[in-house]
């Protein structure tokens, strides 16, 4: 990591922030049936933390040792006070870019982490819905190296008018010469966010994006909604990750590269991280074009004891961006990304499991084992020495 001043952060993380309220659910209950009208379910202690990518990715980067600044909005209420207090405990300077807006309510999520079942999130977007291009401090951004924007589907102004505000933010940042990075979130298909024309929004936004880091489920919902529905119905409670194939990852990555982004990293939960990149002419000048161009790679997850999955995708992105800032190649960057994600799931909240970047690298070097990942699709091979799957569209090195 570089030693840069407070005025010159390496990464500016902007977008969605909220307060996460995580009750401890007692073991041994049948949680598929516990939401019964009139029933009193006794819980354990409650965990309160900040959530959303500004907190999860931003503070994870800070804990990794990357100079980071945050940009977001909260209301002048008790939840807003709690968000600022939690962020301030990490570093008082981090709250400087968080606006407190009079008369608005802060965002919150109630997160139910259920054993053997994916988490359930009850969310209120609050002040995130009014965040727009005028809320970005472009002078601060111009002093950074990477601008990361997270969760536009949970911010109303970002998907209204075919994403006009999102496009404006990314266009202005890109013009300043700063690398741009965007993460998504899975919207409820029955909401305005879920029904927005994401194909059109992404076609307008991605020409201004260097790193696009969504999940495979998000892209299937946004770009292939009929396929998403079909897979969801077939998978049932198992979730669509039980049915997605390398062909799904390939198809989504090709669509996204055609839309104009340079580097696509698709998160796959326990399946790991899939990478596909454009040709050398489109690779940002800050990267080694020969090393990053025309790559197709898949990094398996590391073995660990899973305590909670809150913020695991955001932590993976923090590791990815840390690798890029450290000048690592795509394989080492992906390895650091999934390792940071594995550290995250060792704690119930989004940050307690995150360690410094040198400690992440030390765990990797110690021979940290990977989860088994079998890819039987034609053309894929496993590089045993570097613990990475290499795809048929990967340019020979």
C-alpha positions, 0 to 999 in steps of 0.5 A: 500500500502507498503512503498518501496524505489524508488529502490524497486518498487512494480510493474514494468509496461513494454510494449507499450507506445504512445501519445494519441491525443483526439479531442473534437467532437461537439455534435449533429452530425451524426458521423456514416457518418462524415468521408466524403471526402472533408468535413471540420468538426469543432472540439473542443479543443484537449486533449493530453495525454500518452496512452498504458498500460505503461502509462495507467496502470503504471500511474494509479497504481502510482496515486493509491499510488503503487510504480511503475516503467515504461519500454518502448521505444520512439523515439528522436522526438517531440512526444517522448519529449511530452511523457516524459514531461507528464510522468515527470509531474507525477513523474520525477523518472518514466521516468528512465526506458523509453529508447529514441532511436535515429532515431526511431519514437514515437508511437501515437494514434488519438482517436475519442470518439463518443457519444453512439458509442465505440471509434475509434482509429487510431494508429501508433506503432512506437518504440514499434515494436522494443522492445525486451527481451534486453530492459527489465532491469531484475535487476530492475524487480528482486526488484519488486513484480509484472511485468506487460506486456501490449499489445504484439499484438501492438509490432511486436517483441512480436508476431514474431517467435511465440512470442519468445521474449515475452516468453523469457521476461516472462521466465526470470522474472518468474525465478527471483521469481516475479509475472507476469501479462499480458494484451492484446489488440484487433488487426486489423484482417487484419494486421500481428498482427491479423493474428499471431498464437495467439493460439501457442503464448499463449500456449508458454507464459502462463505457465510463466504468473500468472495473464492473464487479456485480454478482452473477445473480444480479446480472441474470436478473437485470439482463436475462430476467426470464432466465433468472425467473426460470432458474429461481423456480427450478432451484427453489430454496437452494438458490440459483447458484446451484444451477448457474454454469460457466456458460452463464458467466461467459454470456454475462461477461460478454454482454458487459464487455460489449456494453463498454466496460474494461474488466468484469469480475462476477461474484459467485458466492461459494463458487468464487470469483470469475474474471473476464477482460477486454483487449489491450486497447481498452485496459486502463493505462494504470494497469499492465495491459499485457497482463490484464488483457483478454483474460478469463479466470476463475478463483475458488474460495478459501476454506474457512469457518463461516459465521456470517455472510454480511458484506462478504461480496463488498469485502471481496471487492475491497480485496480486489481493489487493494490488489489493483492498487498494489500493482498485482496481476489479475491472478494475484488480485483475484486471490487477494479478493477471495481471501479478503472475502473469506476473512469477512465471513469469519465474523457475524458483521461486515468488518470484524473479520477483516485484517490488514493486507499483509496479514491477508497475504501471509495467510495465502502464503501459508498454504491456505486451502481452497474450497473444491470447485469443479469446472467440467465445461470444455476448455477449462483447466486448473493451474495447480501451482497458482490455484486458479481455473483458466478458461478457454478464452484466456490469452496464452501467457 
